[in-house]
Each structure stands twice: as C-alpha cells, then as structure tokens.
Amino acid sequence: GWFDFRPPDPHFYIHLYYLSQSAEDLARLDEIFPEREGFAGLPPDWGAAKAGICPPKAWFAFTEGKNPDYLDQVFDSTYSSICHSLERLEGDDSDPETRECYHFQKLNPVLPEALIQMAMGTPAAMYNGGMLQAHLRYFDPQRHRPGLPEHVAALVDRVSADQVSVSLVNTDPVESHAVLLQAGSFGEHCFTRARLETRESDDQSVEINGKHLQVHLGAGAQARLHLGLKRFAFQPSYALPPFACLQ
C-alpha cells in the first residue's frame, strides 16, 4: 500500500523498459537514474524482503555491462537469505492460533528469482502481479518436461529488442545432453537466427525463423549463442512444445 513520499523505485522503470524494449522507456530510465546509483551490489538479505521481493537493479546493471560482480553477489545473497529463512523457520515457536496472515512472508526459504534472472534473461515477475515475461524458456527434450535438463546450465548476459545472448554448459563430463530453447515465456517471440560465438573469424550461424531451437551439447561442452529475435511474432500460449504430447 501507499505509505509516504519517497524517491521513485527503479524496479518499476526496469520492468517497463524490459517489456517494451523501447528507446523512450530507456530514455526515461536514463533521465531519472543517469548514473545507475545503487544499482550495483546486493544486500545479504536480498531475497528475504516481503513475500520475496527481489529488486532487479543489480541484474539490470549486469545486462548493461556495468555490474560484472553480479553473479557472485546474487549467489552469495541468495544463499545467505535461504540460510536465514531456514534458521527463522526452524526456530519459530509462534502459536498457530494467533499468527497473523503475513507470518510466513519472511520465513519462506524458496527463492527462485536469481535463477530466473540468470537463466531466462528477465527481471522476474512483478510482485504486484502479472505474468513472468522472459526472453527465453527451457525444456528437457529427453524427459519431455519444462525446465533445464539435468547437468545443463544457462546464463543470459545480454538482452535487447532483437537479440539475446546465452551461454549453455553441459556439466556432465561423460554424457552429452540436449536442451530445447523457446523464444519467450509463452512462445510469443520468434528466433530469427542463431550465431555460435567462436574464436575463429568464420560466421557459424543458421537461420531458424521459429519459436524453438534444440541445442546438443557434448560431454563437458559449452556454447555461447547470440539469438536473433522478432518479439511478439506469435500468439502467446501456454501450449508446450510438440514433444510434450509424446508418450
């Protein structure tokens, strides 16, 4: 609710710009927060605020190339918040008959926001409601289910109106693994091209022109991909990829 007058909160402007990816919304962000003051760095209780509110300032600065320490910060802060929540939960001796409805807001140890930001390239969902808007979503083509496959890690470090850059790593030193990427949380975007970043100068790219891309990673392999995007090219849908219909 409303409490008092205070400086504007940047996370509203970040969410607005992320959704629109418009020059006008970025200009508004630059006008109000020109130096990105306070964007770098995370408090140790980053994820322990009311109902798990996790401000996306540090993540946004990371995607702008202005906060290279974000990954260490978010790992440390999330771990610290989880530990503190577990300690409070285990030490909770309150009476269930007299607890208020907000009692467990700061006791919840489940904090997915860091993983959502890092893997999906998004500031995460708005606390006040709304769907999770993201550049990427992942599926396991082997087990026919949503989410990253076992042993596969993903990190998105750049997002824009027409491109997303992601690093994929297979941590399994023995077996290869495949991962299916979807353009948009609801398949609303379209991959135009995929370019594999290599040390050589030759352009290793392929046209896609669709909402899905399957990547095969050899044992212990990693790949950095620059994926061209045409945003909102398809009707948003909760429908899963075709493999989900297989038995």
Summary of the structure (lengths in Angstrom):
residues: 247
radius of gyration: 19.7
end to end distance: 47.8
largest distance: 68.0
contacts: 688
relative contact order: 0.11
helix: 26%
strand: 24%
